[in-house]
């Protein structure tokens, strides 16, 4: 069995969730072709927050087993 952080990474979409100061939100796939878009948002000082998609262990369990934890 893998460590929790390994399982969470394995089942992540690796997408970037970006919120800008003007209230817009974006989900940007972690692909080389999107690097310019992310860099432009940062260079223009528009990024309020950004994080990658990391599922909870409960979400991983649901994806693997098809059942929710109770």
N, C-alpha and C positions, 0 to 999 in steps of 0.2 A: 504494500500500500504506500502511496506517495504521501509526502508531507502536505499539510493544508495549503501552503503557498504554491506548491507545484500544481496541485489540483485546480486551484483558482486560476492560475495562469493558463493551464491547459484548456480550460473551458471558457476563457475570456474571448471576447470579440476583438480585443486590443484597439478598439476605437477610442478616439479622443472626444471627450465631452467638453465643449467650450461654451462659456458664458461671457458675453461682452458687457461693457459698462452701459450700453444703451438697452440692455434687457433681452437681447437676442440670444438664442441658444443654438448650437450646432453639434451634430454628431459627425465627426470626420474620420473616415476609415484610415487606419494606420498603413498607408501605402506610399511608396516613394513619390507618386504623382501628386500627392496632397501636401507635400512638404512646403511648397511655395505658398499655399493658402494659409497654413499655420504660421509660417515665418512672417507673412504680410500682416496678419492680425496682431502678432507680437510687436513687429516693428512700428506699427501705427498706434501702439499703446492701447489697443481695444480690448485686451483680454483681462477680464475680471477674475475668472477662475478657469482651470483646465485640469482634467484628470482622465486617466484611462479607465476603461470598463473592466472592473474586477468583480465577478459575481461573489455572492456570499457562499458559504459552504452549504447552506440550505438550498440555494439555487443550483449548485453543482449536484447535490443529491437528487433533486427533482429531475434534472436533465439526464442523469445516469440511470435512475431507477424508475422514473415516471411517477413517483409518489412524493408527497410533501412530508416533511418532518412535522410531527405533532407536538 
